[in-house]
Amino acid sequence: MCSVEHINCFPVLVNILSNTFLRLFNSTQHIRVWSQPFYDTHTPELKSDIFFVCLNYLLILAAGLPPHFAVSSMEDYKVK
């Protein structure tokens, strides 16, 4: 019914259970469940947005780390 991986098996299980419950209540409808575990980025605008968010995060991180090490080093120098 499903692959060995849990990420693929869970949606299949949910689909089977939900359609079974619908049939028990005499419904003619059915539920489709699908799994897309990785976010698909086909639009170039979204890719550029993700790139700039990551770039900004790295720049903030790079600006904050050297002062942290400098302050830590000065405290060690004072304490000896």
C-alpha positions in Angstrom: 0.0 0.0 0.0 2.8 2.4 0.8 6.5 2.9 0.8 8.7 1.9 3.7 9.3 5.5 4.6 7.0 6.9 7.3 6.6 10.2 5.5 5.0 8.5 2.6 3.0 5.9 4.5 1.1 8.3 6.9 -0.9 10.1 4.1 -1.9 6.7 2.6 -3.1 5.5 6.0 -5.1 8.7 6.6 -6.6 8.3 3.2 -7.7 4.7 3.8 -9.1 5.5 7.3 -11.0 8.6 6.2 -12.6 6.9 3.2 -13.5 4.0 5.3 -15.3 6.3 7.8 -17.1 8.0 5.0 -18.3 4.7 3.6 -19.5 3.7 7.1 -21.7 6.8 7.2 -23.1 6.1 3.7 -21.4 9.0 2.0 -20.8 9.1 -1.8 -17.9 11.5 -1.3 -14.3 10.5 -1.0 -11.2 12.2 0.4 -7.9 12.4 -1.5 -4.7 12.8 0.5 -1.3 13.5 -1.0 2.1 14.1 0.4 4.6 16.6 -0.9 7.3 16.5 1.8 9.6 19.1 0.3 8.5 22.6 -0.5 8.6 23.0 -4.2 10.0 26.4 -5.4 9.4 26.8 -9.1 8.9 30.5 -9.2 12.0 32.6 -9.5 10.6 35.4 -7.2 10.2 32.9 -4.4 13.7 31.6 -4.9 15.1 35.1 -4.8 13.1 36.0 -1.6 14.4 32.9 0.1 18.0 33.8 -1.0 17.7 37.3 0.4 16.2 36.1 3.7 19.1 33.7 4.2 21.6 36.3 3.1 20.3 38.8 5.7 20.3 36.2 8.4 23.9 35.3 7.6 25.0 38.9 7.5 23.4 39.6 10.9 25.0 36.4 12.3 28.4 37.4 10.9 28.1 40.9 12.4 27.2 39.6 15.8 29.8 36.8 16.3 33.1 38.7 16.4 32.1 41.1 19.2 30.9 38.1 21.2 34.3 36.5 21.0 36.0 39.8 21.7 34.0 40.4 24.9 34.6 36.8 26.0 38.3 37.2 25.4 38.5 40.4 27.4 36.6 38.9 30.3 39.1 36.0 30.4 41.9 38.5 30.3 40.5 40.4 33.3 39.9 37.2 35.3 43.2 35.7 34.3 
